[in-house]
Amino acid sequence: MNNKPVAVITGASRGIGRAIAISLASEKFDIAAIARTVESEGMKTLTREVTEKNAAFFPVGLDIACTGCQDEVVKNILGRYGRIDLLVNNAGVAPLKRNDLLDMTEESYERVMNINLKGPLFFAQRIAREMIYLNRQIPDYKPRIIFISSISSTRSSVNRAEYCISKAGLSMASSVFADRLAGDNIRVFEVRPGIIDTDMTARVKDTYDKLIAEGKVPQKRWGSPEDIGKAVASLSRGDWDFSTGAIFDISGGLNITRL
Ligand code: NAP
């Protein structure tokens, strides 16, 4: 059994997940980093960045949408570390093409829902069961689950409805897991990023540059992956442990309802 706590982060090869993995390595977690493949440049770089912080690193390939593959992955992580203290359900995708709601295809809907909602939901279920078991095995065990949703959980974008719907569902997933697991010593949190500078937003960079310059984001800047990494680090330290089910907007004020 690992002496240090272990964090499992999905979508860790790039962007927000990568920043979360590095920040949790600084918080003295050992890391299991999940992405579709372990062969990418991103995963290789992350191996170095995490191990430089004296944290152990275990790269894992998993298509999160493949619910039938999840059990083996959890067993492999437990085989390596013997414990999971924190799950950060971060992996997610935008639609391959932004289409008006009236032209949204069933194929795109299923792809986005399977990756953004169904996969993370069943992964959390599998790991929550393990955490309940580990409660009795590890003294002073403080398990936590974090869902990375989006400001799109509550904001409509008619040209990527499937994304908004998936994130609205993920917000409710966070609530029901928080409710179900509150009596099992497992805290559950939702982190809602705003407009963050990653590969996901690269193809709409000009649009968001303009919106930000016009004042759409009250704090008038792009969010960085590190902004999210810092918020997750704070949750991982136990600073918010009497707040299970809470939603943390990390959006430069986009959450403010303006007149
Ligand atoms: P990103 O830069 O595009 O990175 C996406 C990550 O998810 C990559 O590590 C990717 O792995 C992984 N991934 C994609 N499909 C996967 C699958 N089927 N199975 C396993 N892993 C998969 O995205 P990001 O901007 O960092 O977004 C991370 C999360 O934050 C997402 O849930 C996103 O919806 C949310 N978010 C982002 C923003 C934003 O403005 N960027 C705003 C709000 C919320 P590979 O390298 O293997 O492809």
Residues whose N, C-alpha, C, O or C-beta is under 5 A from the ligand:
A	BS01	NAP	G11 A12 S13 R14 G15 I16 G17 I34 A35 R36 T37 L62 D63 I64 A65 N90 A91 G92 V93 I115 I148 S149 S150 I151 P193 G194 I195 I196 T198 D199 M200 T201
